[in-house]
Amino acid sequence: MAGAGKKKSAGAPSRIWTALRTIWQEKHLVLFKAEYTLLVTALLWFLEIGVNVWVIQKVAYTEIDWKAYMDEVEGVINGTYDYTQLKGDTGPLVYPAGFVYIFMGLYYATNHGVNIRLGQYIFAIFYLITLLLVFRIYHRTKKVPPYVFFFVCCASYRIHSIFVLRLFNDPVAMMLLFGAINLFLDGHWTLGCALYSLAVSVKMNVLLFAPGLLFLLLTEFGLLRTIPKLSLCAIIQLLLGLPFLVENPVGYMSRAFDLGRQFLFKWTVNWRFLPEWLFLSRYFHLALLSAHLITLALFAWRRWKRPGESMLALLKEPAAREPPAQKLTSDQIVLVLFTSNFVGMCFSRSLHYQFYVWYFHTLPYLLWSGGVKKMAHLLRVLMLGLIELAWNTYPSTNYSSLSLHVCHLIALLCLWFNPTPAPQEKAKRH
């Protein structure tokens, strides 16, 4: 037994040395082979610690919504639970209750919102956690060559700005969302749904993932076993909002979940080339909503659904289907969720600059998942660059918003021609 222990112990350094020698021999491929994702992303993550510290120390903080957030949660701290009475410098409180609790914690952590530098470092931690969660998703799927991850982190000025120079609530919601996706990939669907609901309670944009999540739950569990998970999401929203619902239920629902908000034309990133009267038209909004729903339905029917399976079969227990359902793979889970969100971005009524974080970290996966095999690496990187340029053009122009739509359209068409991922790996059901 002792000899076996020594042999095992001696074998570990040998395996490490062999791995390092292999990496050195294939150093010219490290940036291109997906199996090196973990190595490259680990190096980039540590590099990002320095990047964030440098940005915080050297680049001027810009006040946009932080003070308004602090005023809004201060109203709750002072005993106001009527949502219609809660407001800040930029207007009324329009986020669900999870936002209030999280930013209340930030309020106390930053000396009533005064210690902004500390707030920046807290958001830098949020950024690093988000990167860990995103990199883990890419490691699980092994779809994207490692060199692309440089563009996912170090190269994006706008994303660093959204996190550590603006302190928006959007990054907090997306951090929780990526945490939920990691739980889905590990087969912890119930816990993942709980975390997903918490993300929705910070900002409603996370609902863009909801159609894809519903499709996955029905695929994995059938209708009867999906209902408890949806009920859990609803119960979490109810419990979080309870103090405000007791005080003024209509006020809370109309403010926290206002789906009819009118956005200002001057802030739009994606529809600058339209005349303002058309941008504000309710008929234009209804047309976008219709296109959004139709596109989602087409993807669910033709691209997400397994070949030979009817949509009605999703309502049955997986074992009772004909043919019997196979477990979802990591690729299927990520592709459906990211596509669901991306379709929502394509048909959004208006995208503001901080909304970039809603889909930024998903773009490489979507572009490298496209079914057009002749789409070269250079073209994909060029599209990432054009999208980044559009989001960094302030104020937006006709050309920047048009180029954004062209890139979105190309990516959407490539996703449409993407073959359905084959069910190859096993996953748990919870």
C-alpha positions as CSV (number, residue, x, y, z in Angstrom):
1,M,0.0,0.0,0.0
2,A,2.8,2.4,0.9
3,G,4.5,1.7,-2.4
4,A,1.3,2.3,-4.3
5,G,1.0,5.7,-2.5
6,K,4.5,6.6,-3.5
7,K,3.9,5.6,-7.1
8,K,0.7,7.6,-7.2
9,S,2.5,10.6,-5.7
10,A,5.4,10.3,-8.1
11,G,3.0,10.1,-11.0
12,A,1.3,13.5,-10.4
13,P,4.4,15.6,-11.1
14,S,5.1,13.4,-14.1
15,R,1.6,14.1,-15.5
16,I,2.0,17.8,-14.9
17,W,5.3,17.8,-16.6
18,T,3.8,15.9,-19.6
19,A,0.9,18.4,-19.8
20,L,3.3,21.4,-19.7
21,R,5.6,19.8,-22.4
22,T,2.5,19.1,-24.6
23,I,1.4,22.7,-24.2
24,W,4.9,23.9,-25.1
25,Q,5.0,21.7,-28.2
26,E,1.6,22.9,-29.3
27,K,2.1,26.5,-28.2
28,H,1.2,27.8,-31.7
29,L,-2.2,26.0,-31.3
30,V,-3.0,27.1,-27.7
31,L,-4.9,30.1,-28.9
32,F,-6.9,28.1,-31.4
33,K,-7.7,24.8,-29.8
34,A,-10.8,24.8,-27.6
35,E,-9.3,22.3,-25.1
36,Y,-7.0,25.1,-23.9
37,T,-9.9,27.3,-22.9
38,L,-9.3,26.8,-19.2
39,L,-5.6,27.8,-19.4
40,V,-6.1,30.9,-21.5
41,T,-9.1,32.1,-19.5
42,A,-7.3,31.6,-16.2
43,L,-4.4,33.8,-17.5
44,L,-6.9,36.4,-18.7
45,W,-8.8,36.4,-15.5
46,F,-5.7,37.2,-13.4
47,L,-4.8,39.9,-16.0
48,E,-8.2,41.4,-15.5
49,I,-7.6,42.0,-11.8
50,G,-4.8,44.5,-12.8
51,V,-6.9,46.0,-15.6
52,N,-9.8,46.7,-13.2
53,V,-7.5,48.3,-10.6
54,W,-5.9,50.4,-13.3
55,V,-9.3,51.6,-14.7
56,I,-10.6,52.5,-11.2
57,Q,-7.4,54.4,-10.3
58,K,-6.7,56.1,-13.6
59,V,-10.1,56.7,-15.3
60,A,-12.6,59.2,-14.0
61,Y,-15.8,57.9,-12.5
62,T,-18.9,59.2,-14.2
63,E,-22.1,59.8,-12.2
64,I,-25.2,58.6,-14.0
65,D,-27.5,56.4,-11.9
66,W,-25.7,55.6,-8.7
67,K,-27.0,58.6,-6.7
68,A,-30.5,57.9,-8.0
69,Y,-30.2,54.3,-6.8
70,M,-29.0,55.4,-3.4
71,D,-31.9,57.9,-3.1
72,E,-34.4,55.2,-4.1
73,V,-33.2,52.7,-1.5
74,E,-32.9,55.4,1.1
75,G,-36.6,56.0,0.7
76,V,-37.3,52.4,1.6
77,I,-34.9,52.6,4.5
78,N,-36.8,55.6,5.8
79,G,-40.0,53.6,5.8
80,T,-41.6,54.3,2.4
81,Y,-43.0,51.1,0.9
82,D,-45.3,52.7,-1.7
83,Y,-43.4,52.2,-5.0
84,T,-45.1,55.3,-6.5
85,Q,-43.5,57.4,-3.9
86,L,-39.9,56.1,-4.4
87,K,-37.7,58.1,-6.8
88,G,-34.3,59.4,-7.4
89,D,-32.6,62.1,-9.5
90,T,-33.3,60.3,-12.7
91,G,-37.0,59.6,-12.0
92,P,-39.1,57.0,-10.2
93,L,-38.0,53.6,-9.0
94,V,-38.7,51.2,-11.9
95,Y,-36.9,48.0,-10.8
96,P,-38.3,45.0,-8.9
97,A,-37.7,44.4,-5.2
98,G,-34.5,42.4,-5.5
99,F,-32.8,45.5,-6.8
100,V,-33.9,47.4,-3.6
101,Y,-32.4,44.7,-1.3
102,I,-29.1,44.3,-3.1
103,F,-28.5,48.1,-3.5
104,M,-29.6,48.6,0.1
105,G,-26.7,46.4,1.0
106,L,-24.4,48.5,-1.2
107,Y,-25.8,51.6,0.4
108,Y,-24.7,50.5,3.8
109,A,-21.4,49.0,2.5
110,T,-20.4,52.4,0.9
111,N,-21.3,54.7,3.8
112,H,-24.8,55.6,2.5
113,G,-23.5,55.6,-1.1
114,V,-20.8,58.3,-0.4
115,N,-17.8,56.0,-0.7
116,I,-18.0,55.6,-4.4
117,R,-14.4,54.3,-4.7
118,L,-15.3,51.3,-2.5
119,G,-18.4,50.8,-4.6
120,Q,-16.2,50.6,-7.7
121,Y,-14.1,47.9,-6.1
122,I,-17.2,46.0,-5.1
123,F,-18.3,46.2,-8.8
124,A,-14.9,45.0,-9.9
125,I,-15.5,41.9,-7.8
126,F,-18.8,41.5,-9.5
127,Y,-17.0,41.8,-12.8
128,L,-14.5,39.1,-11.9
129,I,-17.2,36.8,-10.6
130,T,-19.1,37.3,-13.9
131,L,-16.0,36.5,-15.9
132,L,-15.5,33.3,-13.9
133,L,-19.1,32.2,-14.5
134,V,-18.9,33.1,-18.2
135,F,-15.5,31.4,-18.7
136,R,-16.9,28.2,-17.0
137,I,-19.7,28.2,-19.5
138,Y,-17.3,28.4,-22.4
139,H,-15.1,25.7,-20.9
140,R,-18.1,23.4,-20.7
141,T,-19.1,24.0,-24.3
142,K,-15.7,24.2,-25.9
143,K,-17.2,26.0,-28.9
144,V,-15.0,29.1,-29.1
145,P,-11.2,29.2,-29.8
146,P,-9.3,30.6,-26.8
147,Y,-7.9,33.7,-28.5
148,V,-11.4,35.1,-28.7
149,F,-11.6,35.5,-24.9
150,F,-9.3,38.5,-25.1
151,F,-12.1,40.3,-26.8
152,V,-14.5,39.1,-24.1
153,C,-12.7,40.8,-21.4
154,C,-9.6,43.0,-21.7
155,A,-10.5,44.7,-25.0
156,S,-13.9,46.0,-24.2
157,Y,-13.8,49.6,-22.8
158,R,-17.6,49.8,-22.7
159,I,-18.1,46.8,-20.5
160,H,-15.4,47.9,-18.0
161,S,-17.2,51.3,-18.0
162,I,-20.6,49.8,-17.3
163,F,-19.2,47.8,-14.3
164,V,-16.7,49.9,-12.5
165,L,-17.1,53.5,-13.9
166,R,-21.0,53.7,-13.9
167,L,-22.1,51.1,-11.3
168,F,-25.3,50.2,-13.1
169,N,-27.6,47.5,-11.9
170,D,-27.5,45.6,-15.2
171,P,-24.2,43.9,-14.4
172,V,-25.6,42.6,-11.1
173,A,-28.6,41.1,-12.8
174,M,-26.3,39.4,-15.5
175,M,-23.9,38.1,-12.8
176,L,-26.8,36.3,-11.2
177,L,-28.1,35.1,-14.6
178,F,-24.8,33.5,-15.5
179,G,-24.8,31.9,-12.1
180,A,-28.2,30.4,-12.9
181,I,-26.9,29.1,-16.3
182,N,-24.0,27.4,-14.6
183,L,-26.4,25.6,-12.2
184,F,-28.5,24.5,-15.2
185,L,-25.4,23.1,-16.8
186,D,-24.7,21.1,-13.6
187,G,-28.2,19.7,-13.6
188,H,-29.4,21.8,-10.7
189,W,-32.5,23.1,-12.4
190,T,-34.6,23.9,-9.3
191,L,-31.8,25.9,-7.7
192,G,-31.0,27.5,-11.0
193,C,-34.6,28.6,-11.4
194,A,-34.4,30.2,-8.0
195,L,-31.3,32.1,-8.9
196,Y,-32.8,33.1,-12.3
197,S,-35.8,34.5,-10.5
198,L,-33.5,36.5,-8.2
199,A,-31.8,37.9,-11.4
200,V,-35.2,39.0,-12.7
201,S,-35.9,40.7,-9.5
202,V,-32.9,43.0,-10.1
203,K,-33.8,44.0,-13.6
204,M,-36.4,42.8,-16.0
205,N,-34.1,42.4,-19.0
206,V,-33.4,38.9,-17.7
207,L,-36.9,37.9,-18.9
208,L,-35.5,37.8,-22.4
209,F,-34.0,34.4,-21.5
210,A,-37.4,33.2,-20.2
211,P,-38.8,31.8,-23.5
212,G,-35.6,29.7,-23.9
213,L,-35.7,28.6,-20.3
214,L,-39.3,27.5,-20.6
215,F,-38.5,25.5,-23.7
216,L,-35.6,23.8,-21.9
217,L,-37.7,23.0,-18.8
218,L,-40.5,21.5,-20.9
219,T,-37.9,19.5,-22.9
220,E,-36.2,18.2,-19.8
221,F,-39.2,17.6,-17.5
222,G,-42.5,17.9,-19.3
223,L,-45.4,20.1,-18.2
224,L,-46.3,18.6,-14.9
225,R,-42.7,18.7,-13.5
226,T,-42.1,22.2,-15.0
227,I,-45.0,23.8,-13.1
228,P,-43.3,23.5,-9.7
229,K,-40.2,25.2,-11.0
230,L,-42.2,28.0,-12.5
231,S,-44.2,28.3,-9.3
232,L,-40.9,28.6,-7.4
233,C,-39.9,31.5,-9.6
234,A,-43.3,33.2,-8.9
235,I,-43.1,32.6,-5.1
236,I,-39.6,34.2,-5.0
237,Q,-41.0,37.3,-6.8
238,L,-43.9,37.4,-4.4
239,L,-41.8,37.1,-1.2
240,L,-39.3,39.7,-2.4
241,G,-42.0,42.1,-3.3
242,L,-44.3,41.4,-0.3
243,P,-43.6,44.5,1.8
244,F,-44.4,46.7,-1.3
245,L,-47.4,44.6,-2.4
246,V,-49.0,44.9,1.0
247,E,-48.6,48.7,0.9
248,N,-49.7,49.3,-2.7
249,P,-49.9,46.2,-5.0
250,V,-51.0,48.1,-8.1
251,G,-48.2,50.7,-7.6
252,Y,-45.6,48.0,-7.2
253,M,-46.6,45.9,-10.2
254,S,-47.1,48.9,-12.5
255,R,-43.7,50.4,-11.6
256,A,-41.5,47.3,-11.1
257,F,-42.8,45.3,-14.1
258,D,-43.8,48.1,-16.5
259,L,-43.6,46.5,-19.9
260,G,-44.9,49.6,-21.6
261,R,-42.2,52.1,-20.7
262,Q,-41.5,54.8,-23.3
263,F,-37.8,55.3,-24.0
264,L,-36.2,58.6,-25.1
265,F,-35.0,58.8,-28.7
266,K,-31.8,60.6,-27.7
267,W,-30.4,57.6,-25.9
268,T,-31.1,54.9,-28.5
269,V,-28.1,52.9,-29.8
270,N,-30.0,50.7,-32.3
271,W,-32.7,52.9,-34.0
272,R,-30.9,56.2,-34.6
273,F,-31.5,56.0,-38.3
274,L,-35.3,56.2,-37.9
275,P,-37.2,59.5,-37.7
276,E,-38.2,60.2,-34.1
277,W,-42.0,60.1,-34.8
278,L,-41.6,56.5,-36.1
279,F,-39.4,55.5,-33.1
280,L,-42.1,56.7,-30.7
281,S,-45.0,55.1,-32.7
282,R,-47.0,52.5,-30.8
283,Y,-47.5,50.6,-34.1
284,F,-43.7,50.4,-34.5
285,H,-43.5,48.9,-31.0
286,L,-46.2,46.4,-31.8
287,A,-44.5,45.4,-35.0
288,L,-41.2,44.8,-33.1
289,L,-43.1,42.7,-30.5
290,S,-44.8,40.7,-33.2
291,A,-41.5,40.0,-35.0
292,H,-39.9,39.1,-31.7
293,L,-42.6,36.5,-30.8
294,I,-42.7,35.1,-34.4
295,T,-38.9,34.7,-34.5
296,L,-38.9,32.9,-31.1
297,A,-41.7,30.6,-32.3
298,L,-39.8,29.7,-35.5
299,F,-36.6,29.0,-33.6
300,A,-38.5,26.8,-31.1
301,W,-40.3,24.9,-33.8
302,R,-37.5,24.5,-36.4
303,R,-34.2,24.9,-34.6
304,W,-34.5,24.1,-30.9
305,K,-36.9,21.2,-31.1
306,R,-35.4,17.7,-31.7
307,P,-35.9,16.3,-35.2
308,G,-39.0,14.2,-35.4
309,E,-40.5,15.5,-32.2
310,S,-43.7,17.5,-32.1
311,M,-44.1,20.6,-30.0
312,L,-47.0,19.0,-28.2
313,A,-44.7,16.1,-27.1
314,L,-42.9,18.6,-24.9
315,L,-45.9,18.6,-22.6
316,K,-45.4,14.9,-21.9
317,E,-43.0,13.3,-19.4
318,P,-39.7,12.7,-21.2
319,A,-39.9,8.9,-20.8
320,A,-43.4,8.8,-22.3
321,R,-42.4,10.5,-25.6
322,E,-41.9,8.7,-28.9
323,P,-39.0,8.5,-29.4
324,P,-38.0,8.8,-25.7
325,A,-36.3,12.1,-24.9
326,Q,-32.6,12.2,-24.4
327,K,-31.0,14.4,-21.8
328,L,-30.0,18.0,-22.7
329,T,-26.3,18.7,-23.5
330,S,-24.4,21.7,-22.4
331,D,-24.4,22.9,-26.0
332,Q,-28.2,22.7,-26.2
333,I,-28.8,24.5,-23.0
334,V,-26.5,27.4,-23.7
335,L,-27.5,27.7,-27.4
336,V,-31.2,27.9,-26.5
337,L,-30.8,30.4,-23.7
338,F,-28.3,32.7,-25.5
339,T,-30.4,32.6,-28.7
340,S,-33.6,33.5,-26.8
341,N,-31.9,36.5,-25.3
342,F,-30.3,37.5,-28.6
343,V,-33.6,37.5,-30.5
344,G,-34.9,39.8,-27.8
345,M,-32.0,42.2,-28.4
346,C,-32.5,42.1,-32.1
347,F,-36.1,43.3,-31.8
348,S,-35.7,45.6,-28.8
349,R,-37.6,48.8,-28.9
350,S,-34.5,50.7,-27.7
351,L,-31.0,49.7,-26.6
352,H,-29.2,52.1,-24.2
353,Y,-25.5,52.0,-23.7
354,Q,-25.6,50.0,-20.4
355,F,-27.7,47.4,-22.1
356,Y,-24.6,46.1,-23.9
357,V,-23.8,43.9,-20.9
358,W,-27.2,42.1,-21.6
359,Y,-25.6,40.1,-24.4
360,F,-21.9,41.1,-24.7
361,H,-20.5,37.9,-23.1
362,T,-22.8,35.7,-25.2
363,L,-21.7,37.1,-28.6
364,P,-18.6,34.9,-29.2
365,Y,-20.7,31.7,-28.5
366,L,-23.4,32.8,-30.8
367,L,-21.0,33.8,-33.6
368,W,-19.0,30.6,-33.3
369,S,-22.2,28.5,-33.1
370,G,-23.4,29.7,-36.5
371,G,-24.1,26.9,-39.0
372,V,-22.3,28.7,-41.9
373,K,-19.1,26.7,-41.9
374,K,-17.3,29.0,-44.4
375,M,-17.7,32.0,-42.1
376,A,-14.0,32.6,-41.4
377,H,-12.5,33.5,-38.0
378,L,-11.6,36.9,-39.3
379,L,-15.2,37.7,-40.3
380,R,-16.4,36.7,-36.8
381,V,-13.8,38.8,-35.1
382,L,-14.7,41.7,-37.5
383,M,-18.3,41.4,-36.4
384,L,-17.3,41.5,-32.8
385,G,-15.3,44.6,-33.5
386,L,-18.1,46.3,-35.4
387,I,-20.6,45.6,-32.6
388,E,-18.1,47.0,-30.1
389,L,-17.6,50.1,-32.2
390,A,-21.4,50.6,-32.5
391,W,-21.7,50.5,-28.7
392,N,-18.8,52.8,-28.2
393,T,-20.0,55.5,-30.7
394,Y,-21.6,58.3,-28.6
395,P,-23.9,59.7,-29.5
396,S,-25.0,57.0,-31.9
397,T,-25.2,57.8,-35.6
398,N,-27.2,56.5,-38.5
399,Y,-24.2,54.4,-39.6
400,S,-23.4,53.0,-36.1
401,S,-27.0,51.9,-35.5
402,L,-27.3,50.5,-39.1
403,S,-24.1,48.5,-38.7
404,L,-25.3,47.1,-35.4
405,H,-28.5,45.8,-37.1
406,V,-26.5,44.4,-40.0
407,C,-24.3,42.4,-37.6
408,H,-27.4,41.3,-35.6
409,L,-29.0,40.1,-38.8
410,I,-26.0,38.1,-40.0
411,A,-25.6,36.5,-36.6
412,L,-29.3,35.6,-36.5
413,L,-29.2,34.1,-40.0
414,C,-26.1,32.0,-39.0
415,L,-27.9,30.8,-35.9
416,W,-30.9,29.8,-38.1
417,F,-28.7,27.6,-40.2
418,N,-27.0,26.1,-37.1
419,P,-27.5,22.3,-36.9
420,T,-29.2,21.1,-33.7
421,P,-26.5,20.0,-31.2
422,A,-26.5,16.2,-30.8
423,P,-27.4,14.8,-27.4
424,Q,-24.1,13.2,-26.4
425,E,-23.5,14.0,-22.7
426,K,-25.4,12.9,-19.6
427,A,-26.9,15.4,-17.2
428,K,-28.8,15.2,-13.9
429,R,-32.4,16.0,-13.5
430,H,-33.4,17.9,-10.3
